[in-house]
Amino acid sequence: MNEFDPLDPFASIHLPVADWIEHGLRWVVDQYRPFFQSIKWPIDHVLGALAWLFNVIPPTPMIVLLGLIAWQIAGVRLAIGVVCSLILIGLIGAWPDAMTTLSIVFAALIICIAAGVPIGILCARSDRFFAVLRPILDTMQTVPSFVYLVPVVMLFGIGNVPGVIVTVIFAVPPVIRLTNLGIRQVSAEVVEALLAFGATRWQLLYKAEIPLALPTIMAGVNQTLMMALSMVVIASMIAVGGLGQMVLKGMGRLDMGTATVGGIGIVILAVVLDRLTQALGADTQATSAPWTRRGPAGIIRRAIDAFGYNKQRLDVTTIEAPQPASSSVARPRVSSLLNHQKRS
């Protein structure tokens, strides 16, 4: 041990924090690794289903489907932009990796919404719970993203499923914060009016608070989606596939062409997802026509209504048209009149 030097005390005195953390993580891994491995099971199934869906559909039907969804959500202009962007991703040779990235991002987004929205509602209901959770959220948002990789690798291993887990941990705080904010911003007069009319707490939540807070919640979903996309790229360091892996391999091999292609694909996906979620959040404010009266759904509905109207008119015309006299009935009458004239 070095002698104590008042001018440089840290040369002889230090806290073995690194050793403590290493021993603590090893103890957790040895004791609870089966538990952490069981957490991977549902995430693996969700990710597997999404990966199969995005990869089994050929590029052309997928582009058409996503274009129709964009048209339904935001209109023709954004739909054209989405279609052109997806075609560009395919032309530069990044389509399979882009679909893998989308499956990982959407799997993380589903888990973030399923966990973050209820936690945000609990924060809005209980100030004490939010006071306990707030420093945890602050820490989660200030810790560098690379720091999350070490414990996740030790507890869950490497691959796409640990990538989803680390993405959820990194991206869930915005949806929790903005769900809490949206619920708290609901007018007190609205709450009092519904309670005065006998609404229960569940009815108040589903019929007033969540609909009024939906634009703010969608803003949180937008931020969570963008953070998930950025984390999926960083998580390529733990063998997560997709466009991030393309960038990492390109940089490791000094292949700037491959790295640039992966970067362009990431930028295009980020812009497309950002515009779609923003349009979806704007749609929740009810400033435009209902979704059943616009886009492809509106065209299909108008076609069905027009077909039903024409069929109804045809049925009415058929019922009201005069029935001509039957020739079999008219012939006996004519023959009887002729016979009568001959006799007379």
TAGIFEN-V403915 format. One record per backbone hydrogen bond with DSSP energy under -1.0 kcal/mol. CO is the residue of the C=O (numbers start at 1). NH is the residue of the N-H. Records with the same first field share a line. If there is no record, write none. Layout:
CO = NH ; NH
//
This chain:
8 = 11
9 = 12 ; 13
15 = 17
16 = 20
17 = 21
18 = 22
19 = 23
20 = 24
21 = 25
22 = 26
23 = 27
24 = 28
25 = 29
26 = 30
27 = 31
28 = 32
29 = 33
32 = 36
33 = 37
34 = 38
35 = 39
40 = 44
41 = 45
42 = 46
43 = 47
44 = 48
45 = 49
46 = 50
47 = 51
48 = 52
49 = 53
50 = 54
51 = 55
52 = 56
53 = 57
58 = 62
59 = 63
60 = 64
61 = 65
62 = 66
63 = 67
64 = 68
65 = 69
66 = 70
67 = 71
68 = 72
69 = 73
70 = 74
71 = 75
75 = 79
76 = 80
77 = 81
78 = 82
79 = 83
80 = 84
81 = 85
82 = 86
83 = 87
84 = 88
85 = 89
86 = 90
87 = 91
88 = 92
89 = 94
90 = 93
94 = 98
95 = 99
96 = 100
97 = 101
98 = 102
99 = 103
100 = 104
101 = 105
102 = 106
103 = 107
104 = 108
105 = 109
106 = 110
107 = 111
108 = 112
109 = 113
110 = 114
111 = 115
112 = 116
113 = 117
115 = 119
116 = 120
117 = 121
118 = 122
119 = 123
120 = 124
121 = 125
122 = 126
126 = 130
127 = 131
128 = 132
129 = 133
130 = 134
133 = 137
134 = 138
135 = 139
136 = 140
137 = 141
138 = 142
139 = 143
144 = 147
146 = 149
148 = 152
149 = 153
150 = 154
151 = 155
152 = 156
153 = 157
159 = 163
160 = 164
161 = 165
162 = 166
163 = 167
164 = 168
165 = 169
166 = 170
167 = 171
168 = 172
172 = 176
173 = 177
174 = 178
175 = 179
176 = 180
177 = 181
178 = 182
179 = 183
180 = 184
181 = 185
183 = 186
187 = 191
188 = 192
189 = 193
190 = 194
191 = 195
192 = 196
193 = 197
194 = 199
195 = 198
200 = 204
201 = 205
202 = 206
203 = 207
204 = 208 ; 209
205 = 210
208 = 212
209 = 213
213 = 217
214 = 218
215 = 219
216 = 220
217 = 221
218 = 222
219 = 223
220 = 224
221 = 225
222 = 226
223 = 227
224 = 228
225 = 229
226 = 230
227 = 231
228 = 232
229 = 233
230 = 234
231 = 235
233 = 236
234 = 237
235 = 238
236 = 239
238 = 159
242 = 246
243 = 247
244 = 248
245 = 249
246 = 250
247 = 251
248 = 252
249 = 253
250 = 255
254 = 256
255 = 259
256 = 260
257 = 261
258 = 262
259 = 263
260 = 264
261 = 265
262 = 266
263 = 267
264 = 268
265 = 269
266 = 270
267 = 271
268 = 272
269 = 273
270 = 274
271 = 275
272 = 276
273 = 277
274 = 278
275 = 279
276 = 280
277 = 281
278 = 282
279 = 283
280 = 284
282 = 285
283 = 286
290 = 293
294 = 298
295 = 299
296 = 300
297 = 301
298 = 302
299 = 303
300 = 304
301 = 305
302 = 306
303 = 307
304 = 308
305 = 309
306 = 310
307 = 311
308 = 312
309 = 313
310 = 314
311 = 315
312 = 316
313 = 317
314 = 318
315 = 319
316 = 320
317 = 321
326 = 330
327 = 331
330 = 334
331 = 335
332 = 336
333 = 337
334 = 338
335 = 339
336 = 340
337 = 341
338 = 342
339 = 343
340 = 344
//
